[in-house]
Amino acid sequence: MHNYNIFISMLYINESKKRTNVISNNLPLDLDNRLYTLLYLFGGFNVEDVLRFTEKATNKKISELQHKVSNFPSTQSEVMPFLGGLEYLKNSKEYLEILDLLKNNQKNLNENLEIGPDGYPAIDTHPYFLEYITPKLKKSLFKLWDKKGKQDINDLKLFGVDITGYDANYFDNVYGIVFPLLVLEWKGGIQNTDFAKLKGFTEITQLEEKPINFKIEPISYDYQFDESISFGDAGWSCWNIRILIDKDAIVDNYTVYLGQNSSIKITDLFPQKYLNKEIRYKNFNKTQLELLYKMWEQYEEVACEYFCNFCEAEIVLV
């Protein structure tokens, strides 16, 4: 719990002095000071949220925020009568509207949206991505990585990105999307990853048939930011891959489950309709998927530097 008595005393001292902008000079003085008070008294947002808001907000949005904040207790004299009910204010509809405007305003500003070579909104204009790091902060981050000669997710903390509370059992936007996309851009694209630079074919050893020779190449990637708390949509990220397989391969029943058959030609396991086009993983049958996953296991470690799963696969028999 906050020590509200000490805080109110601090407010009194601050308000007795000549006021200046505390968070951003791009906001009206009164709005800036009131937001500073709300930040420390109620929370729910941080300085970076305000700075991101000022970078994207129109004058109309700033005026809307100023109206909401001005009508909410956010000075010493206005807060004093509510000292016994601060939790009520924090959870009130009016305060939640302020938070929503501050933190979600960017999602409606798609007029500057740019599509990158990956087919997704570019990092510098992606409305969800901008909630974590702005183009200006990204530029500073890349300068740091250039100086160090390597990337480190812990460096994101220096630029206001929260990486605490990570749980491997749940999808995390920073670990699953923000960091890998930043690294991919810093490295100059997929073609510069260790995954893409792997040379030659590898193989799956079989007990009764010859080894299956194959190679996996990254084509692109896919992702969705986790908004389960707000909208019920879970997050995910994955590679889209190309799998080159020896056209003369025969798959035996020790490699995948084949029912009554002891073996099957790769050309029968993947007939023409499955070849030379990207297919969503769920559109492969069980037997096909079992083989693909066994192949993926041999590439998973290097692929997991970015994304640990694949969503689509293009099968090419060579």
C-alpha positions as CSV (number, residue, x, y, z in Angstrom):
1,M,0.0,0.0,0.0
2,H,1.1,3.6,-0.7
3,N,1.9,5.8,2.2
4,Y,-0.7,8.3,1.3
5,N,0.0,10.7,4.1
6,I,3.6,11.1,3.0
7,F,2.5,11.4,-0.6
8,I,0.0,14.1,0.1
9,S,2.6,16.1,2.0
10,M,4.9,15.8,-1.0
11,L,2.1,17.1,-3.2
12,Y,1.6,20.0,-0.9
13,I,5.3,20.9,-1.1
14,N,5.4,20.5,-4.9
15,E,2.3,22.6,-5.4
16,S,3.6,25.4,-3.2
17,K,6.5,25.9,-5.6
18,K,6.6,27.3,-9.1
19,R,5.3,24.5,-11.4
20,T,7.1,23.2,-14.5
21,N,6.5,20.3,-16.8
22,V,7.7,17.1,-15.2
23,I,7.0,14.4,-17.7
24,S,6.9,16.1,-21.1
25,N,7.1,19.6,-22.5
26,N,4.8,18.5,-25.3
27,L,1.8,18.5,-22.9
28,P,0.0,21.5,-21.4
29,L,1.5,22.3,-18.0
30,D,-1.6,21.5,-16.0
31,L,-2.2,18.2,-17.8
32,D,1.5,17.2,-17.4
33,N,1.4,17.9,-13.6
34,R,-1.9,16.2,-13.1
35,L,-0.6,13.1,-14.9
36,Y,2.4,13.1,-12.7
37,T,0.2,13.1,-9.6
38,L,-2.0,10.3,-11.0
39,L,1.1,8.2,-11.9
40,Y,2.4,8.1,-8.4
41,L,-0.9,8.0,-6.6
42,F,-2.9,5.5,-8.6
43,G,-0.5,4.0,-11.2
44,G,-1.6,1.8,-14.1
45,F,0.7,3.6,-16.5
46,N,4.3,4.9,-16.6
47,V,6.3,7.7,-18.0
48,E,7.0,5.8,-21.2
49,D,3.2,5.5,-21.8
50,V,2.9,9.2,-21.6
51,L,5.9,9.9,-23.9
52,R,4.5,7.4,-26.4
53,F,1.1,9.1,-26.2
54,T,2.7,12.5,-26.9
55,E,4.5,11.1,-30.0
56,K,1.4,9.8,-31.6
57,A,-1.5,11.8,-30.2
58,T,-3.3,14.5,-32.2
59,N,-4.3,17.8,-30.7
60,K,-7.8,16.5,-30.4
61,K,-6.7,13.4,-28.4
62,I,-4.6,15.6,-26.1
63,S,-7.6,17.8,-25.5
64,E,-9.7,14.8,-24.8
65,L,-7.2,13.5,-22.3
66,Q,-6.9,16.9,-20.7
67,H,-10.7,17.1,-20.3
68,K,-10.9,13.6,-18.7
69,V,-7.9,14.3,-16.4
70,S,-9.2,17.8,-15.4
71,N,-12.5,16.3,-14.3
72,F,-10.8,13.6,-12.2
73,P,-9.3,14.3,-8.8
74,S,-5.7,14.9,-9.6
75,T,-4.4,17.8,-7.4
76,Q,-3.8,18.0,-3.7
77,S,-6.9,19.9,-2.9
78,E,-9.1,17.7,-5.1
79,V,-7.7,14.4,-3.7
80,M,-7.9,15.3,0.0
81,P,-11.7,14.6,0.3
82,F,-11.1,11.1,-1.1
83,L,-8.3,9.9,1.1
84,G,-10.5,7.2,2.6
85,G,-11.6,6.0,-0.8
86,L,-8.5,6.1,-3.1
87,E,-9.0,2.5,-4.2
88,Y,-12.5,3.4,-5.4
89,L,-11.1,6.2,-7.5
90,K,-8.4,3.9,-8.9
91,N,-11.0,1.4,-10.1
92,S,-13.5,3.9,-11.2
93,K,-14.8,4.0,-14.8
94,E,-13.4,7.5,-15.2
95,Y,-9.9,6.5,-14.3
96,L,-10.0,3.4,-16.5
97,E,-11.0,5.7,-19.4
98,I,-7.9,7.8,-18.8
99,L,-5.7,4.7,-18.8
100,D,-7.4,3.4,-22.0
101,L,-6.9,6.7,-23.8
102,L,-3.2,6.9,-22.7
103,K,-2.2,3.4,-23.5
104,N,-4.5,2.4,-26.4
105,N,-4.6,5.6,-28.4
106,Q,-1.9,4.4,-30.7
107,K,-4.0,1.4,-31.8
108,N,-6.4,3.7,-33.6
109,L,-3.7,5.8,-35.4
110,N,-3.2,3.7,-38.5
111,E,-2.9,6.5,-41.0
112,N,0.9,6.3,-40.7
113,L,1.0,2.5,-40.8
114,E,3.7,1.1,-43.1
115,I,4.0,-2.5,-44.3
116,G,7.4,-4.0,-44.1
117,P,9.0,-6.6,-46.4
118,D,7.7,-9.4,-44.1
119,G,4.1,-8.3,-45.0
120,Y,3.4,-7.0,-41.5
121,P,3.2,-3.4,-40.2
122,A,6.8,-2.1,-39.9
123,I,8.2,-2.1,-36.4
124,D,8.3,1.7,-36.4
125,T,4.6,2.1,-37.1
126,H,3.1,-1.2,-35.7
127,P,0.6,0.1,-33.2
128,Y,1.1,-2.9,-30.8
129,F,4.9,-2.8,-31.1
130,L,5.0,0.9,-30.3
131,E,3.5,0.1,-26.9
132,Y,6.9,-1.4,-26.1
133,I,9.5,0.6,-27.9
134,T,9.5,3.7,-30.1
135,P,11.6,4.3,-33.2
136,K,13.8,6.8,-31.2
137,L,14.4,4.2,-28.5
138,K,15.0,1.5,-31.0
139,K,17.7,3.6,-32.7
140,S,19.5,4.0,-29.3
141,L,19.1,0.3,-28.6
142,F,20.7,-0.6,-31.9
143,K,23.6,1.8,-31.3
144,L,24.2,-0.1,-28.0
145,W,24.1,-3.4,-29.7
146,D,26.5,-2.1,-32.4
147,K,28.9,-1.1,-29.7
148,K,28.7,-4.4,-27.8
149,G,28.7,-6.5,-31.0
150,K,25.8,-8.6,-29.7
151,Q,22.2,-8.4,-28.7
152,D,20.9,-9.0,-25.2
153,I,17.3,-9.0,-24.0
154,N,18.3,-7.5,-20.7
155,D,19.3,-4.3,-22.6
156,L,15.6,-3.7,-23.2
157,K,15.3,-2.8,-19.5
158,L,17.5,0.3,-20.2
159,F,14.9,1.6,-22.6
160,G,11.8,1.1,-20.4
161,V,10.7,-2.3,-21.7
162,D,9.4,-4.5,-18.9
163,I,10.9,-8.0,-19.1
164,T,10.1,-9.1,-15.6
165,G,7.6,-11.8,-14.7
166,Y,8.5,-14.1,-17.7
167,D,7.0,-17.6,-17.4
168,A,8.1,-20.2,-20.0
169,N,4.7,-21.8,-19.7
170,Y,2.9,-18.8,-21.1
171,F,3.4,-16.7,-24.2
172,D,5.1,-13.4,-23.6
173,N,5.0,-10.5,-26.1
174,V,8.5,-9.3,-25.4
175,Y,10.2,-12.7,-25.5
176,G,8.1,-14.1,-28.2
177,I,7.7,-11.1,-30.6
178,V,9.4,-7.8,-29.6
179,F,12.9,-9.0,-28.9
180,P,13.2,-11.5,-31.9
181,L,11.9,-8.9,-34.3
182,L,14.3,-6.3,-33.0
183,V,17.2,-8.8,-33.4
184,L,16.1,-9.7,-36.9
185,E,16.0,-6.1,-38.0
186,W,19.4,-5.3,-36.3
187,K,21.0,-8.3,-38.1
188,G,19.6,-7.2,-41.4
189,G,16.9,-9.8,-42.0
190,I,16.3,-13.6,-42.0
191,Q,19.1,-14.2,-44.4
192,N,21.6,-13.2,-41.8
193,T,20.5,-15.6,-39.1
194,D,22.4,-18.8,-38.2
195,F,19.2,-20.7,-39.1
196,A,19.3,-19.4,-42.7
197,K,23.0,-19.9,-43.0
198,L,23.0,-23.6,-42.2
199,K,24.6,-25.5,-45.1
200,G,23.9,-29.0,-46.5
201,F,21.3,-31.6,-45.8
202,T,20.8,-33.6,-42.6
203,E,19.1,-36.9,-42.1
204,I,16.7,-39.0,-40.1
205,T,18.1,-42.4,-39.4
206,Q,15.7,-45.3,-39.9
207,L,15.9,-48.9,-38.7
208,E,14.7,-50.7,-41.9
209,E,15.0,-48.1,-44.7
210,K,17.8,-45.7,-45.8
211,P,18.2,-42.4,-43.9
212,I,15.9,-39.6,-45.1
213,N,17.9,-36.7,-46.3
214,F,16.3,-33.3,-45.9
215,K,17.0,-29.6,-45.2
216,I,14.9,-26.9,-43.6
217,E,15.1,-23.2,-44.6
218,P,13.3,-20.2,-43.0
219,I,11.0,-18.4,-45.5
220,S,9.3,-15.8,-43.2
221,Y,7.6,-15.6,-39.8
222,D,4.1,-15.1,-38.4
223,Y,2.9,-13.7,-35.1
224,Q,0.1,-12.3,-33.1
225,F,0.4,-10.1,-30.0
226,D,-1.2,-11.6,-26.9
227,E,-4.3,-9.5,-25.9
228,S,-6.0,-12.3,-23.9
229,I,-6.5,-9.9,-20.9
230,S,-8.3,-7.3,-23.1
231,F,-9.8,-9.2,-26.0
232,G,-9.4,-13.0,-25.4
233,D,-6.9,-13.5,-28.2
234,A,-3.8,-15.5,-27.2
235,G,-0.4,-14.6,-28.6
236,W,1.9,-16.7,-30.7
237,S,4.9,-16.5,-33.0
238,C,6.4,-19.0,-35.5
239,W,8.5,-19.6,-38.6
240,N,7.2,-20.3,-42.0
241,I,9.6,-22.8,-43.5
242,R,10.6,-24.7,-46.6
243,I,11.5,-28.4,-46.3
244,L,13.6,-29.9,-49.0
245,I,13.3,-33.7,-49.0
246,D,15.0,-36.4,-51.1
247,K,12.4,-37.4,-53.7
248,D,13.5,-41.1,-53.5
249,A,13.1,-41.3,-49.7
250,I,11.0,-44.1,-48.2
251,V,9.5,-43.6,-44.7
252,D,9.4,-46.7,-42.5
253,N,7.0,-47.4,-39.6
254,Y,9.7,-46.7,-37.0
255,T,9.9,-43.1,-38.1
256,V,6.2,-42.3,-38.2
257,Y,2.9,-44.1,-37.5
258,L,1.7,-45.6,-40.7
259,G,-1.1,-47.8,-39.7
260,Q,-1.0,-51.2,-41.5
261,N,1.7,-50.2,-44.0
262,S,5.3,-50.9,-43.0
263,S,6.7,-48.2,-45.3
264,I,5.6,-45.6,-47.8
265,K,7.3,-43.6,-50.5
266,I,7.8,-39.9,-49.8
267,T,5.9,-39.2,-53.0
268,D,2.9,-41.1,-51.7
269,L,3.1,-39.5,-48.3
270,F,3.2,-36.0,-49.9
271,P,1.3,-36.2,-53.2
272,Q,1.3,-33.3,-55.6
273,K,-1.4,-31.3,-53.8
274,Y,1.0,-30.9,-50.8
275,L,4.0,-29.8,-52.8
276,N,5.6,-26.4,-53.7
277,K,3.3,-24.2,-51.7
278,E,3.1,-23.0,-48.1
279,I,0.5,-25.0,-46.1
280,R,-0.7,-24.3,-42.6
281,Y,0.5,-27.0,-40.2
282,K,-3.1,-28.0,-39.2
283,N,-3.8,-28.9,-42.9
284,F,-1.3,-31.8,-42.9
285,N,-2.5,-35.1,-41.8
286,K,-1.2,-36.9,-38.6
287,T,1.3,-39.1,-40.4
288,Q,2.7,-36.1,-42.4
289,L,3.0,-34.0,-39.3
290,E,4.8,-36.6,-37.3
291,L,7.5,-36.7,-39.9
292,L,7.7,-33.0,-40.2
293,Y,8.0,-32.6,-36.4
294,K,10.8,-35.2,-36.3
295,M,12.6,-33.1,-39.0
296,W,11.9,-29.9,-37.1
297,E,13.5,-31.3,-33.9
298,Q,16.9,-31.3,-35.6
299,Y,16.6,-27.6,-36.3
300,E,14.7,-26.5,-33.3
301,E,17.7,-25.3,-31.2
302,V,19.0,-22.9,-33.9
303,A,15.5,-21.8,-34.9
304,C,14.6,-21.1,-31.2
305,E,16.9,-18.1,-31.1
306,Y,13.9,-16.4,-32.6
307,F,10.8,-18.6,-32.8
308,C,10.5,-22.1,-31.5
309,N,7.6,-23.3,-33.7
310,F,6.6,-23.4,-37.3
311,C,3.1,-22.4,-38.6
312,E,3.4,-23.1,-42.4
313,A,5.6,-25.5,-44.3
314,E,6.4,-25.7,-48.0
315,I,7.4,-29.2,-49.1
316,V,9.8,-29.5,-52.0
317,L,11.0,-32.9,-53.2
318,V,14.4,-32.7,-54.8
